[in-house]
Amino acid sequence: LWERIAARTAPDVIDLSAASERRGLTVARGAATSRFSAMRVALLSAAAVLLVSLTWASSNVTRRTEAGETVALRLADGSRVTVGGASEVRYPRWIRPRWLGGGTRQVRLSGVAFFDVAKDAERPFFVETGEASIRVVGTRFNVTSRGAGDEARTEVAVQEGVVEVRAAAAMGVSPAVLRANDRSLV
């Protein structure tokens, strides 16, 4: 494949060797062209690897559990999530650095999960459900998001640390601040 790409991208070379030899000149065949083609192939290869890795890294991972199943996950930032039965969690494969536009860590949850969030004051951690947005810096808490439509509800219980909970429909309203042993129902 790379040979085909190199053949397509190699510059057109005019063979002046016959005319040059008649005039008494010596022509080095292919040395400069070969180096140029090798550099071009190397640059194309590096660009392809970079493109593939950025595409892979920018994608999200979705993990679903069956009823009665529990799964422990470790996120790219070091946070740990224990996903309960009949749940779905969606999280980024990696956390972008701030200089690449990564200012937050965000997880989408439907179901039950216990979070042990790695402390990082520079990048807050968000858990989004259909009914609420939960913001933390580093803490341990449980989120239960069940139901649909008018029956939908999200419950947050804090084991340690501080969590801010805001109803999704009330984004302009100040969040409820929960501390250890506090619970909130949205």
Secondary structure, 3 states (H helix, E strand, C coil): CHHHHHHHHCCCCCCCHHHHHHCCCCCCCCHHHHHHHHHHHHHHHHHHHHHHHHHHHCCEEEEECCCCCCEEEECCCCCEEEECCCCEEEEECCCCCHHHCCCCEEEEEEEEEEEECCCCCCCCEEEECCCEEEEECCCEEEEEEECCHHHCEEEEEEEECCEEEEEHHHCCCCCEEECCCCEEEC
